[in-house]
Structures are given as C-alpha cells and as structure tokens.
Amino acid sequence: MATQLADALLTPAEVASLFRVNPKTVTRWARAGKISAIRTLGGHRRFRASEIKRALDQMEREASY
C-alpha cells in the first residue's frame, strides 16, 4: 500500500503547491533536469510522488544550513 502511494503521479500544480511555487516553475525545473518528469500519452508532465518527496526533503535540508 505505501509503495502505491509513493509511486503516485502528481501534476505540476500539485508539485507546485508542495514547493510553494508557480506551476510554470515546476515545468522549468523539469526542462532543466532538476526534477524528472514522466510524459503522458497526451504530452502532459507527471511527477513521481516518491521522487518529489526526496527533492523536497533535500531542499529543506539545504535551507537549514
């Protein structure tokens, strides 16, 4: 069950709300390779929840130094 939640796919808007940034910023990060995105058949970006959580944890650690 936890694996299913960790592998859930998030939209750019959902990722943006977690990082408290604009969804366009999330798209820019994906283009720059800072976070990896999966493309749907319709060409939309989706992000693995487990990877986003890792990136969020890393950014919080870096901010605390």
Jmol script that loads the backbone (N, CA, C; Angstrom):
load data "model"
ATOM      1  N   MET A   1       0.818  -1.196   0.000  1.00  0.00           N
ATOM      2  CA  MET A   1       0.000   0.000   0.000  1.00  0.00           C
ATOM      3  C   MET A   1       0.862   1.259   0.000  1.00  0.00           C
ATOM      4  N   ALA A   2       1.883   1.325   0.835  1.00  0.00           N
ATOM      5  CA  ALA A   2       2.755   2.501   0.891  1.00  0.00           C
ATOM      6  C   ALA A   2       3.480   2.691  -0.432  1.00  0.00           C
ATOM      7  N   THR A   3       3.823   1.584  -1.093  1.00  0.00           N
ATOM      8  CA  THR A   3       4.500   1.681  -2.386  1.00  0.00           C
ATOM      9  C   THR A   3       3.590   2.329  -3.414  1.00  0.00           C
ATOM     10  N   GLN A   4       2.311   1.989  -3.387  1.00  0.00           N
ATOM     11  CA  GLN A   4       1.381   2.585  -4.335  1.00  0.00           C
ATOM     12  C   GLN A   4       1.288   4.089  -4.120  1.00  0.00           C
ATOM     13  N   LEU A   5       1.258   4.533  -2.872  1.00  0.00           N
ATOM     14  CA  LEU A   5       1.191   5.956  -2.590  1.00  0.00           C
ATOM     15  C   LEU A   5       2.485   6.646  -2.989  1.00  0.00           C
ATOM     16  N   ALA A   6       3.610   6.008  -2.728  1.00  0.00           N
ATOM     17  CA  ALA A   6       4.902   6.600  -3.061  1.00  0.00           C
ATOM     18  C   ALA A   6       5.082   6.713  -4.565  1.00  0.00           C
ATOM     19  N   ASP A   7       4.488   5.807  -5.330  1.00  0.00           N
ATOM     20  CA  ASP A   7       4.631   5.833  -6.774  1.00  0.00           C
ATOM     21  C   ASP A   7       3.481   6.560  -7.473  1.00  0.00           C
ATOM     22  N   ALA A   8       2.674   7.258  -6.694  1.00  0.00           N
ATOM     23  CA  ALA A   8       1.584   8.035  -7.287  1.00  0.00           C
ATOM     24  C   ALA A   8       2.170   9.113  -8.182  1.00  0.00           C
ATOM     25  N   LEU A   9       1.431   9.496  -9.199  1.00  0.00           N
ATOM     26  CA  LEU A   9       1.886  10.548 -10.103  1.00  0.00           C
ATOM     27  C   LEU A   9       1.198  11.855  -9.753  1.00  0.00           C
ATOM     28  N   LEU A  10       1.987  12.899  -9.682  1.00  0.00           N
ATOM     29  CA  LEU A  10       1.483  14.214  -9.327  1.00  0.00           C
ATOM     30  C   LEU A  10       1.496  15.137 -10.541  1.00  0.00           C
ATOM     31  N   THR A  11       0.547  16.043 -10.587  1.00  0.00           N
ATOM     32  CA  THR A  11       0.513  17.042 -11.653  1.00  0.00           C
ATOM     33  C   THR A  11       1.469  18.183 -11.298  1.00  0.00           C
ATOM     34  N   PRO A  12       1.826  19.008 -12.285  1.00  0.00           N
ATOM     35  CA  PRO A  12       2.670  20.171 -11.967  1.00  0.00           C
ATOM     36  C   PRO A  12       2.038  21.081 -10.902  1.00  0.00           C
ATOM     37  N   ALA A  13       0.720  21.229 -10.919  1.00  0.00           N
ATOM     38  CA  ALA A  13       0.058  22.069  -9.916  1.00  0.00           C
ATOM     39  C   ALA A  13       0.203  21.485  -8.510  1.00  0.00           C
ATOM     40  N   GLU A  14       0.104  20.169  -8.399  1.00  0.00           N
ATOM     41  CA  GLU A  14       0.264  19.524  -7.092  1.00  0.00           C
ATOM     42  C   GLU A  14       1.695  19.674  -6.579  1.00  0.00           C
ATOM     43  N   VAL A  15       2.658  19.502  -7.470  1.00  0.00           N
ATOM     44  CA  VAL A  15       4.070  19.670  -7.089  1.00  0.00           C
ATOM     45  C   VAL A  15       4.320  21.122  -6.692  1.00  0.00           C
ATOM     46  N   ALA A  16       3.770  22.041  -7.451  1.00  0.00           N
ATOM     47  CA  ALA A  16       3.946  23.466  -7.167  1.00  0.00           C
ATOM     48  C   ALA A  16       3.417  23.823  -5.779  1.00  0.00           C
ATOM     49  N   SER A  17       2.280  23.246  -5.395  1.00  0.00           N
ATOM     50  CA  SER A  17       1.731  23.550  -4.078  1.00  0.00           C
ATOM     51  C   SER A  17       2.626  23.002  -2.967  1.00  0.00           C
ATOM     52  N   LEU A  18       3.260  21.861  -3.193  1.00  0.00           N
ATOM     53  CA  LEU A  18       4.173  21.304  -2.192  1.00  0.00           C
ATOM     54  C   LEU A  18       5.404  22.184  -1.994  1.00  0.00           C
ATOM     55  N   PHE A  19       5.930  22.723  -3.106  1.00  0.00           N
ATOM     56  CA  PHE A  19       7.126  23.568  -3.047  1.00  0.00           C
ATOM     57  C   PHE A  19       6.786  25.043  -2.831  1.00  0.00           C
ATOM     58  N   ARG A  20       5.481  25.353  -2.903  1.00  0.00           N
ATOM     59  CA  ARG A  20       5.005  26.739  -2.782  1.00  0.00           C
ATOM     60  C   ARG A  20       5.602  27.630  -3.866  1.00  0.00           C
ATOM     61  N   VAL A  21       5.523  27.137  -5.098  1.00  0.00           N
ATOM     62  CA  VAL A  21       5.973  27.894  -6.269  1.00  0.00           C
ATOM     63  C   VAL A  21       4.876  27.850  -7.331  1.00  0.00           C
ATOM     64  N   ASN A  22       5.074  28.583  -8.396  1.00  0.00           N
ATOM     65  CA  ASN A  22       4.154  28.596  -9.526  1.00  0.00           C
ATOM     66  C   ASN A  22       4.313  27.309 -10.336  1.00  0.00           C
ATOM     67  N   PRO A  23       3.241  26.754 -10.898  1.00  0.00           N
ATOM     68  CA  PRO A  23       3.376  25.553 -11.738  1.00  0.00           C
ATOM     69  C   PRO A  23       4.347  25.731 -12.907  1.00  0.00           C
ATOM     70  N   LYS A  24       4.478  26.939 -13.425  1.00  0.00           N
ATOM     71  CA  LYS A  24       5.441  27.189 -14.508  1.00  0.00           C
ATOM     72  C   LYS A  24       6.876  26.950 -14.025  1.00  0.00           C
ATOM     73  N   THR A  25       7.128  27.222 -12.767  1.00  0.00           N
ATOM     74  CA  THR A  25       8.454  26.974 -12.191  1.00  0.00           C
ATOM     75  C   THR A  25       8.744  25.479 -12.181  1.00  0.00           C
ATOM     76  N   VAL A  26       7.750  24.685 -11.847  1.00  0.00           N
ATOM     77  CA  VAL A  26       7.910  23.225 -11.838  1.00  0.00           C
ATOM     78  C   VAL A  26       8.239  22.739 -13.253  1.00  0.00           C
ATOM     79  N   THR A  27       7.557  23.273 -14.246  1.00  0.00           N
ATOM     80  CA  THR A  27       7.825  22.913 -15.642  1.00  0.00           C
ATOM     81  C   THR A  27       9.256  23.302 -16.032  1.00  0.00           C
ATOM     82  N   ARG A  28       9.688  24.469 -15.583  1.00  0.00           N
ATOM     83  CA  ARG A  28      11.063  24.908 -15.877  1.00  0.00           C
ATOM     84  C   ARG A  28      12.085  23.984 -15.228  1.00  0.00           C
ATOM     85  N   TRP A  29      11.825  23.592 -13.983  1.00  0.00           N
ATOM     86  CA  TRP A  29      12.724  22.659 -13.289  1.00  0.00           C
ATOM     87  C   TRP A  29      12.818  21.342 -14.049  1.00  0.00           C
ATOM     88  N   ALA A  30      11.695  20.865 -14.550  1.00  0.00           N
ATOM     89  CA  ALA A  30      11.679  19.601 -15.302  1.00  0.00           C
ATOM     90  C   ALA A  30      12.490  19.747 -16.586  1.00  0.00           C
ATOM     91  N   ARG A  31      12.309  20.852 -17.292  1.00  0.00           N
ATOM     92  CA  ARG A  31      13.086  21.078 -18.528  1.00  0.00           C
ATOM     93  C   ARG A  31      14.575  21.165 -18.257  1.00  0.00           C
ATOM     94  N   ALA A  32      14.933  21.763 -17.114  1.00  0.00           N
ATOM     95  CA  ALA A  32      16.339  21.933 -16.743  1.00  0.00           C
ATOM     96  C   ALA A  32      16.950  20.658 -16.170  1.00  0.00           C
ATOM     97  N   GLY A  33      16.116  19.646 -15.891  1.00  0.00           N
ATOM     98  CA  GLY A  33      16.630  18.392 -15.353  1.00  0.00           C
ATOM     99  C   GLY A  33      16.767  18.366 -13.842  1.00  0.00           C
ATOM    100  N   LYS A  34      16.257  19.386 -13.152  1.00  0.00           N
ATOM    101  CA  LYS A  34      16.342  19.407 -11.691  1.00  0.00           C
ATOM    102  C   LYS A  34      15.427  18.362 -11.067  1.00  0.00           C
ATOM    103  N   ILE A  35      14.296  18.104 -11.707  1.00  0.00           N
ATOM    104  CA  ILE A  35      13.395  17.022 -11.300  1.00  0.00           C
ATOM    105  C   ILE A  35      12.984  16.295 -12.572  1.00  0.00           C
ATOM    106  N   SER A  36      12.795  15.001 -12.465  1.00  0.00           N
ATOM    107  CA  SER A  36      12.445  14.253 -13.671  1.00  0.00           C
ATOM    108  C   SER A  36      10.935  14.123 -13.798  1.00  0.00           C
ATOM    109  N   ALA A  37      10.495  14.171 -15.030  1.00  0.00           N
ATOM    110  CA  ALA A  37       9.062  14.102 -15.316  1.00  0.00           C
ATOM    111  C   ALA A  37       8.771  12.923 -16.230  1.00  0.00           C
ATOM    112  N   ILE A  38       7.574  12.435 -16.103  1.00  0.00           N
ATOM    113  CA  ILE A  38       7.066  11.390 -16.994  1.00  0.00           C
ATOM    114  C   ILE A  38       6.065  12.078 -17.905  1.00  0.00           C
ATOM    115  N   ARG A  39       6.079  11.734 -19.178  1.00  0.00           N
ATOM    116  CA  ARG A  39       5.123  12.315 -20.117  1.00  0.00           C
ATOM    117  C   ARG A  39       3.959  11.356 -20.310  1.00  0.00           C
ATOM    118  N   THR A  40       2.749  11.886 -20.234  1.00  0.00           N
ATOM    119  CA  THR A  40       1.563  11.077 -20.502  1.00  0.00           C
ATOM    120  C   THR A  40       1.397  10.939 -22.011  1.00  0.00           C
ATOM    121  N   LEU A  41       0.467  10.113 -22.437  1.00  0.00           N
ATOM    122  CA  LEU A  41       0.210   9.963 -23.868  1.00  0.00           C
ATOM    123  C   LEU A  41      -0.224  11.283 -24.487  1.00  0.00           C
ATOM    124  N   GLY A  42      -0.863  12.130 -23.707  1.00  0.00           N
ATOM    125  CA  GLY A  42      -1.298  13.438 -24.197  1.00  0.00           C
ATOM    126  C   GLY A  42      -0.214  14.499 -24.141  1.00  0.00           C
ATOM    127  N   GLY A  43       0.981  14.133 -23.658  1.00  0.00           N
ATOM    128  CA  GLY A  43       2.103  15.065 -23.615  1.00  0.00           C
ATOM    129  C   GLY A  43       2.206  15.868 -22.322  1.00  0.00           C
ATOM    130  N   HIS A  44       1.378  15.558 -21.342  1.00  0.00           N
ATOM    131  CA  HIS A  44       1.422  16.280 -20.072  1.00  0.00           C
ATOM    132  C   HIS A  44       2.500  15.701 -19.164  1.00  0.00           C
ATOM    133  N   ARG A  45       3.070  16.547 -18.328  1.00  0.00           N
ATOM    134  CA  ARG A  45       4.093  16.083 -17.394  1.00  0.00           C
ATOM    135  C   ARG A  45       3.438  15.578 -16.116  1.00  0.00           C
ATOM    136  N   ARG A  46       3.994  14.486 -15.597  1.00  0.00           N
ATOM    137  CA  ARG A  46       3.595  13.959 -14.298  1.00  0.00           C
ATOM    138  C   ARG A  46       4.877  13.632 -13.547  1.00  0.00           C
ATOM    139  N   PHE A  47       4.806  13.733 -12.239  1.00  0.00           N
ATOM    140  CA  PHE A  47       5.988  13.560 -11.390  1.00  0.00           C
ATOM    141  C   PHE A  47       5.722  12.484 -10.361  1.00  0.00           C
ATOM    142  N   ARG A  48       6.708  11.616 -10.132  1.00  0.00           N
ATOM    143  CA  ARG A  48       6.571  10.548  -9.127  1.00  0.00           C
ATOM    144  C   ARG A  48       6.593  11.166  -7.732  1.00  0.00           C
ATOM    145  N   ALA A  49       5.604  10.833  -6.943  1.00  0.00           N
ATOM    146  CA  ALA A  49       5.485  11.394  -5.593  1.00  0.00           C
ATOM    147  C   ALA A  49       6.709  11.075  -4.739  1.00  0.00           C
ATOM    148  N   SER A  50       7.246   9.872  -4.865  1.00  0.00           N
ATOM    149  CA  SER A  50       8.412   9.487  -4.057  1.00  0.00           C
ATOM    150  C   SER A  50       9.621  10.352  -4.402  1.00  0.00           C
ATOM    151  N   GLU A  51       9.808  10.646  -5.675  1.00  0.00           N
ATOM    152  CA  GLU A  51      10.940  11.473  -6.091  1.00  0.00           C
ATOM    153  C   GLU A  51      10.758  12.927  -5.653  1.00  0.00           C
ATOM    154  N   ILE A  52       9.530  13.419  -5.730  1.00  0.00           N
ATOM    155  CA  ILE A  52       9.251  14.791  -5.307  1.00  0.00           C
ATOM    156  C   ILE A  52       9.475  14.933  -3.806  1.00  0.00           C
ATOM    157  N   LYS A  53       9.065  13.918  -3.040  1.00  0.00           N
ATOM    158  CA  LYS A  53       9.282  13.961  -1.590  1.00  0.00           C
ATOM    159  C   LYS A  53      10.771  14.009  -1.273  1.00  0.00           C
ATOM    160  N   ARG A  54      11.565  13.223  -2.008  1.00  0.00           N
ATOM    161  CA  ARG A  54      13.022  13.238  -1.813  1.00  0.00           C
ATOM    162  C   ARG A  54      13.596  14.615  -2.121  1.00  0.00           C
ATOM    163  N   ALA A  55      13.169  15.213  -3.232  1.00  0.00           N
ATOM    164  CA  ALA A  55      13.669  16.534  -3.628  1.00  0.00           C
ATOM    165  C   ALA A  55      13.273  17.585  -2.599  1.00  0.00           C
ATOM    166  N   LEU A  56      12.052  17.483  -2.094  1.00  0.00           N
ATOM    167  CA  LEU A  56      11.569  18.431  -1.085  1.00  0.00           C
ATOM    168  C   LEU A  56      12.385  18.298   0.197  1.00  0.00           C
ATOM    169  N   ASP A  57      12.641  17.067   0.630  1.00  0.00           N
ATOM    170  CA  ASP A  57      13.452  16.825   1.828  1.00  0.00           C
ATOM    171  C   ASP A  57      14.857  17.386   1.648  1.00  0.00           C
ATOM    172  N   GLN A  58      15.432  17.179   0.465  1.00  0.00           N
ATOM    173  CA  GLN A  58      16.783  17.668   0.191  1.00  0.00           C
ATOM    174  C   GLN A  58      16.826  19.192   0.234  1.00  0.00           C
ATOM    175  N   MET A  59      15.840  19.842  -0.364  1.00  0.00           N
ATOM    176  CA  MET A  59      15.806  21.310  -0.358  1.00  0.00           C
ATOM    177  C   MET A  59      15.634  21.848   1.054  1.00  0.00           C
ATOM    178  N   GLU A  60      14.835  21.163   1.877  1.00  0.00           N
ATOM    179  CA  GLU A  60      14.652  21.596   3.259  1.00  0.00           C
ATOM    180  C   GLU A  60      15.945  21.433   4.054  1.00  0.00           C
ATOM    181  N   ARG A  61      16.681  20.339   3.809  1.00  0.00           N
ATOM    182  CA  ARG A  61      17.969  20.139   4.481  1.00  0.00           C
ATOM    183  C   ARG A  61      18.952  21.233   4.084  1.00  0.00           C
ATOM    184  N   GLU A  62      19.016  21.555   2.789  1.00  0.00           N
ATOM    185  CA  GLU A  62      19.944  22.583   2.311  1.00  0.00           C
ATOM    186  C   GLU A  62      19.588  23.949   2.883  1.00  0.00           C
ATOM    187  N   ALA A  63      18.300  24.220   3.046  1.00  0.00           N
ATOM    188  CA  ALA A  63      17.854  25.511   3.570  1.00  0.00           C
ATOM    189  C   ALA A  63      18.175  25.646   5.061  1.00  0.00           C
ATOM    190  N   SER A  64      18.302  24.534   5.771  1.00  0.00           N
ATOM    191  CA  SER A  64      18.548  24.596   7.197  1.00  0.00           C
ATOM    192  C   SER A  64      20.019  24.857   7.534  1.00  0.00           C
ATOM    193  N   TYR A  65      20.909  24.780   6.557  1.00  0.00           N
ATOM    194  CA  TYR A  65      22.331  25.033   6.825  1.00  0.00           C
ATOM    195  C   TYR A  65      22.639  26.488   6.852  1.00  0.00           C
TER     196      TYR A  65
END
end "model"
wireframe off; spacefill off
backbone 0.3
color backbone group
